[in-house]
């Protein structure tokens, strides 16, 4: 995107440099990737960076509004309503598509989540791209993927405060189902590398009264990565109930998975937010339905179940009891704003990532994550036969 750096990067990137980047990233983490790594970072122009920062912070401010929060909390299912919910989530992700409006590149909200993302992986990814570009004329400099005045050191300190809450990392776990088999395991490895916190399957935990243990070690804080739709679909039995009054801290608290989610979209009012309506509140089938809208389940993860060409029959097939759990959202046309070395355009989605340690009143915009696509959608299935697609990061020259 940034014309200062894109041409000189494209002129110097080679298959060998890209392979070095992939292998070096795997080497530093001690594991391989189950998802594709893109051939390039995104270079953010200053004007677009200002627009996306302003949009992300404004949206999170709206989400934090007390009246909106009261309405959004209706999304918490009774079966998973966990005691001790905090005032705001410790992790927030706000995803934007890069689109063109009136000749200008602008961010448009795709979805959001009060849930962690690849928080630590992005640090290592930034490090390796910086090192990969050290031998490239005009690109041998320090690069930042951080915001709010953060640099690498202060960001890692923020991560430690958010994940551990001041506890000994040995008494904190990253909790997910069968961690080594998760596609996000590379982030779990990066979390261990940067914070000392281990990934643990919740089925390995045991309760003693209100306390949780992993082996003989008491667990005082949980960095919660359990995706509820996986837990539900696989009918996994846990040694504790989320509704129990456990003597443990959550980061983030499980209820935020439901509250700050696609369920939040209809509550937002911002130029960067496309129109969204709960299916339960539709009076009929919108005009030009397939052309102008997408149909989304509110609580799926990683884009699962999104229908990009919905029909009236698809709408009618949703049972009345489930219509509150779906939304119709105005369709967004991604701009192929990144020019690949082969001359083709690549679509960009940027995740703006917020962290809030327990002693902070508001979420702090901290860093980003990028996905690149040449297919109809951003998912793996739509990009199998393309290069210059997959996981990446947005960089700016360090001040």
C-alpha positions in Angstrom: 0.0 0.0 0.0 2.7 2.5 0.9 4.3 3.6 -2.4 7.6 4.4 -0.6 8.3 0.8 0.1 6.2 -1.5 -2.1 8.2 -1.1 -5.3 11.6 -1.6 -3.7 10.3 -4.6 -1.8 8.8 -6.2 -4.9 12.0 -5.6 -6.8 14.2 -7.4 -4.2 12.0 -10.2 -2.8 13.1 -13.6 -4.2 11.9 -17.2 -3.6 15.0 -17.7 -1.6 14.3 -14.8 0.8 10.8 -15.9 1.3 11.9 -19.5 2.0 14.4 -18.2 4.5 11.7 -16.2 6.2 9.4 -19.3 6.5 12.1 -21.5 7.8 13.6 -19.0 10.2 10.1 -18.3 11.7 9.6 -22.0 12.2 13.1 -22.4 13.6 12.7 -19.7 16.2 9.4 -21.2 17.4 10.4 -24.8 17.2 7.3 -25.8 15.2 5.8 -25.8 11.7 2.9 -23.8 10.4 -0.5 -25.3 9.6 -1.5 -22.1 7.8 0.1 -20.3 4.9 2.5 -17.5 5.4 2.3 -14.7 2.8 5.3 -13.5 0.8 5.1 -10.0 2.0 4.3 -7.7 4.9 1.9 -4.8 4.3 3.5 -1.3 4.4 1.0 1.1 5.9 0.8 4.6 4.5 0.5 7.3 7.2 -2.9 8.6 6.1 -4.5 5.1 6.1 -2.8 4.3 9.4 -4.5 7.3 10.9 -7.9 6.3 9.5 -7.7 2.7 10.8 -6.4 3.7 14.2 -9.2 6.3 14.6 -11.8 3.8 13.5 -10.6 1.0 15.8 -10.5 3.2 18.8 -13.9 4.8 18.1 -15.5 1.4 17.7 -14.1 0.1 20.9 -15.3 3.2 22.7 -18.8 2.5 21.4 -18.6 -1.1 22.5 -17.6 0.1 26.0 -20.7 2.3 26.4 -22.7 1.2 29.4 -26.1 1.1 27.7 -24.8 -0.8 24.7 -23.0 -3.3 27.1 -26.2 -3.9 28.9 -28.0 -4.9 25.7 -25.1 -6.9 24.3 -24.9 -9.0 27.5 -28.1 -10.6 26.5 -25.9 -12.7 24.1 -24.5 -14.7 27.0 -26.1 -18.2 27.1 -27.2 -19.4 30.5 -25.3 -22.6 30.1 -22.0 -20.7 29.7 -22.6 -17.7 32.0 -19.4 -17.6 34.0 -19.2 -15.7 37.4 -16.9 -12.8 38.0 -17.1 -11.0 34.7 -14.9 -7.9 34.5 -15.8 -4.4 33.3 -14.1 -4.8 29.9 -12.3 -7.6 28.1 -8.5 -8.1 28.5 -8.3 -8.9 24.7 -10.2 -7.4 21.8 -9.9 -7.9 18.1 -11.4 -5.5 15.5 -11.1 -6.7 11.9 -11.2 -4.4 8.9 -11.3 -4.9 5.2 -9.3 -2.4 3.1 -11.8 -0.9 0.6 -11.9 2.0 -1.8 -14.4 4.8 -1.3 -14.4 7.9 -3.5 -10.9 7.0 -4.7 -9.5 6.7 -1.2 -8.5 3.6 0.7 -10.5 3.2 3.9 -11.1 0.6 6.6 -14.5 -1.2 6.8 -15.4 -3.3 9.8 -15.7 -7.1 9.1 -16.2 -8.5 12.6 -14.9 -8.2 16.1 -14.3 -10.4 19.1 -13.6 -10.0 22.8 -11.1 -12.9 22.6 -7.4 -13.4 22.1 -5.6 -13.6 18.7 -2.1 -14.4 17.7 -0.7 -12.0 20.2 2.8 -13.3 20.7 3.3 -14.8 17.2 3.1 -11.3 15.6 6.1 -10.2 17.6 8.2 -13.0 16.2 6.8 -12.5 12.7 7.7 -8.9 12.9 11.2 -9.8 14.1 11.8 -12.2 11.2 10.5 -9.8 8.6 12.8 -7.1 9.9 15.8 -9.5 9.7 14.7 -10.7 6.2 14.7 -7.1 5.0 18.1 -6.3 6.4 19.8 -7.3 3.2 17.3 -5.3 1.0 18.3 -1.8 -0.1 16.0 0.9 1.3 14.4 -1.5 3.8 17.2 -2.1 6.3 15.6 -0.3 9.2 13.6 -0.9 12.4 10.0 -1.7 11.7 7.0 -1.4 14.0 3.7 -3.2 14.1 2.7 -1.4 17.4 0.5 1.5 18.3 -0.1 3.8 21.4 3.5 4.7 21.6 4.6 1.1 22.2 7.8 -0.5 21.0 8.9 -4.1 21.2 10.0 -4.0 24.8 7.0 -2.1 26.1 4.6 -4.2 24.1 6.0 -7.4 25.7 5.7 -5.8 29.1 2.0 -5.1 28.3 1.5 -8.7 27.2 3.0 -10.0 30.4 0.8 -7.8 32.5 -2.3 -8.8 30.5 -1.6 -12.6 30.4 -0.1 -13.2 33.8 -1.7 -10.5 35.9 1.4 -10.3 38.0 1.4 -14.0 38.9 4.3 -16.4 38.4 4.0 -17.6 34.8 4.3 -21.2 36.2 0.9 -20.6 37.9 -0.7 -19.3 34.7 -1.8 -21.5 31.8 -2.8 -20.8 28.2 -6.0 -23.0 28.0 -7.1 -24.6 24.8 -8.4 -28.0 23.6 -5.6 -30.3 22.6 -3.1 -27.5 22.1 -0.6 -29.3 19.8 -3.3 -30.0 17.3 -4.6 -26.4 17.1 -3.7 -24.4 13.9 -2.8 -21.6 16.3 -0.1 -23.7 18.1 2.6 -21.5 16.6 1.2 -18.7 18.7 1.2 -20.9 21.8 4.9 -21.6 21.1 5.5 -17.9 20.8 3.6 -17.3 24.1 5.9 -19.8 25.9 8.9 -18.1 24.3 8.0 -14.6 25.3 6.1 -15.1 28.6 7.0 -18.5 30.0 3.3 -19.5 30.0 2.5 -23.1 28.9 -0.4 -24.3 26.9 -2.6 -26.8 28.7 -5.7 -28.8 27.7 -8.6 -28.1 30.1 -9.2 -31.8 30.4 -5.8 -32.1 32.2 -7.0 -29.8 35.0 -8.5 -30.9 38.4 -10.5 -29.1 41.0 -9.9 -29.2 44.8 -12.8 -27.3 46.3 -12.9 -24.0 44.4 -9.2 -24.2 43.3 -7.9 -25.5 40.0 -4.7 -27.6 39.6 -2.5 -28.9 36.8 -0.8 -31.8 38.4 0.3 -30.6 41.8 0.6 -27.0 40.8 -2.2 -24.6 41.5 -3.5 -22.5 38.6 -4.2 -18.9 39.6 -4.9 -17.4 36.2 -6.2 -18.7 32.8 -5.2 -17.2 29.5 -8.4 -18.4 27.9 -8.2 -19.6 24.3 -11.1 -22.1 24.3 -13.5 -21.5 21.4 -16.9 -22.4 22.6 -18.3 -23.6 19.3 -15.4 -26.2 19.2 -16.2 -27.2 22.8 -19.9 -27.6 22.0 -19.6 -29.3 18.6 -17.1 -31.9 19.9 -19.2 -32.5 23.1 -16.1 -32.3 25.3 -16.5 -33.1 28.9 -14.5 -30.8 31.3 -13.5 -31.4 34.9 -15.2 -28.2 35.9 -18.3 -26.2 34.9 -17.9 -22.6 33.6 -20.8 -21.6 35.9 -18.8 -22.6 39.0 -17.5 -20.0 41.4 -13.8 -21.0 40.9 -11.0 -19.2 42.7 -9.2 -18.4 39.4 -8.7 -15.3 37.3 -9.6 -15.2 33.6 -7.9 -13.4 30.8 -10.2 -12.8 29.0 -13.3 -13.7 31.0 -15.3 -16.3 29.0 -18.4 -14.1 28.8 -16.7 -11.7 26.5 -16.6 -14.3 23.8 -20.4 -13.8 23.5 -20.7 -10.1 24.3 -18.1 -8.5 22.0 -18.7 -10.5 18.9 -20.6 -10.4 15.6 -23.6 -10.0 17.9 -22.3 -6.5 18.6 -22.4 -5.3 15.0 -26.0 -4.0 14.9 -25.3 -1.9 18.0 -22.6 0.1 16.3 -22.9 3.4 14.5 -19.8 4.6 12.7 -18.8 5.4 9.0 -16.4 2.3 9.1 -19.2 0.0 10.2 -21.4 -1.6 7.5 -25.2 -1.9 8.2 -26.0 -5.1 10.1 -29.4 -6.4 11.3 -30.4 -9.4 13.4 -32.3 -11.9 11.2 -34.9 -12.0 14.0 -35.6 -8.2 13.3 -36.0 -8.4 9.5 -39.4 -7.5 8.1 -38.7 -9.5 4.9 -36.0 -10.4 2.4 -33.8 -7.3 1.7 -33.8 -6.0 -1.9 -30.9 -7.5 -4.0 -30.2 -9.8 -1.1 -27.4 -12.0 -2.7 -25.7 -9.0 -4.4 -25.7 -6.6 -1.4 -25.6 -8.7 1.8 -23.8 -11.6 3.5 -25.5 -13.9 6.0 -23.5 -14.6 9.2 -23.9 -16.8 12.2 -23.0 -14.6 15.2 -20.9 -17.1 17.2 -18.9 -19.0 14.7 -15.1 -18.6 14.6 -12.6 -17.9 11.8 -15.4 -17.1 9.3 -17.2 -20.4 9.7 -20.7 -20.5 8.3 -20.6 -17.2 6.5 -22.8 -17.2 3.4 -21.5 -14.6 0.9 -24.3 -15.2 -1.7 -27.4 -15.8 0.4 -30.8 -16.5 -1.0 -34.3 -16.1 0.3 -34.4 -19.8 0.8 -31.3 -19.6 3.0 -33.0 -17.0 5.1 -36.2 -19.0 5.4 -34.3 -22.1 6.4 -33.1 -20.6 9.7 -35.5 -21.8 12.4 -37.4 -19.2 14.4 -35.6 -20.2 17.6 -32.2 -19.5 16.0 -32.9 -16.3 14.0 -31.6 -14.1 16.9 -28.2 -15.8 16.4 -27.8 -14.7 12.8 -27.3 -11.3 11.2 -27.5 -9.9 7.7 -24.7 -7.5 7.0 -24.0 -5.1 4.1 -21.6 -6.7 1.7 -18.1 -5.2 1.5 -16.0 -5.2 -1.6 -12.3 -5.6 -0.8 -9.9 -3.5 -2.8 -6.9 -5.4 -4.2 -4.7 -2.7 -2.7 -1.4 -4.6 -2.3 0.4 -5.1 -5.6 2.2 -8.5 -5.7 5.6 -8.9 -7.4 3.8 -10.6 -10.3 1.7 -7.4 -10.9 -1.6 -8.9 -9.5 -3.6 -7.2 -6.8 -4.1 -8.7 -3.3 -6.9 -8.1 -0.9 -6.1 -7.0 2.7 -7.7 -7.6 6.0 -6.2 -6.0 9.1 -6.9 -7.0 12.6 -6.4 -4.2 15.2 -5.5 -5.9 18.5 -6.3 -4.4 21.9 -5.0 -5.5 25.3 -6.2 -4.4 28.7 -4.3 -5.5 31.9 -6.3 -5.7 35.0 -5.0 -2.3 36.3 -6.0 -0.4 33.1 -9.4 1.2 32.8 -9.6 1.0 29.0 -8.4 -1.4 26.2 -5.1 -0.3 24.7 -4.6 -0.5 20.9 -1.4 -2.4 20.8 -0.6 -4.2 17.5 -2.0 -5.7 14.3 -2.3 -8.9 12.3 -2.9 -9.2 8.6 -4.5 -11.7 6.2 -4.0 -11.5 2.5 -6.3 -13.0 -0.1 -6.8 -13.4 -3.8 -9.9 -15.5 -3.5 -13.6 -14.7 -3.0 -13.1 -14.8 0.8 -10.2 -14.7 3.2 -10.4 -18.3 4.2 -7.9 -21.0 3.3 -10.4 -22.9 1.1 -10.7 -19.8 -1.1 -6.9 -19.3 -1.6 -5.5 -22.8 -2.1 -4.0 -22.1 -5.5 -2.6 -18.6 -4.9 0.7 -17.1 -3.8 1.0 -13.9 -1.9 -1.9 -15.0 0.4 -2.1 -16.0 4.0 -0.8 -14.7 7.3 1.1 -11.5 7.4 1.7 -8.3 9.4 1.4 -4.5 8.8 4.6 -2.5 9.3 5.5 1.1 9.5 9.0 2.6 9.9 9.8 2.9 13.6 9.8 6.5 14.8 
